[in-house]
């Protein structure tokens, strides 16, 4: 049967069979090899990340211990924390020529076994002074979590001058049973 075909027809049949064989070879063993290679790379990456896991766990555990100690100290020293905040703010206001307008008593609410204490106060001064106070409270003093800052300018009715006020909210979270 193959003897009756021309060379051109034999070449086409050989080419078609070669393409079919190449497709079958790529479809099964080669594609599986490529997928296994990709899976191996992913697993090696996970192993490398997992090798650092004990150090990361120890670091996170140390951070957790520090936070729990801070929560414990704040829970037992709630009044002194508020006094420390007031002293810090008044000291800053005295040094930077700002004015502490309001410092009401901290509000508290309980949720999911945690007690959230929010201290609110209003300070008057120029923008850079107020921004520096926010920076001091957030980065240096770390008396709590800086929840919000609201800047607003108000006109003094007696003098007619504009004054920039910053209302600052600081939150502390502690366990409700403490």
Secondary structure, 3 states (H helix, E strand, C coil): CHHHCCHHHHHHHHHHHHHHHHHHHHHHHHHHHHHHHHHHHHHHHHHHHHHCHHHHHHHHHHHHHHHHHHHHHHHHCHHHHHHHHHHHHHHHHHHHCCEEEEECCCEEEEECCEEEEEEEEEEECCHHHHHHHHHHHHHHHCCCEEEEEEEEEEECCCCCCEEEEEEEEEEEEEECCC
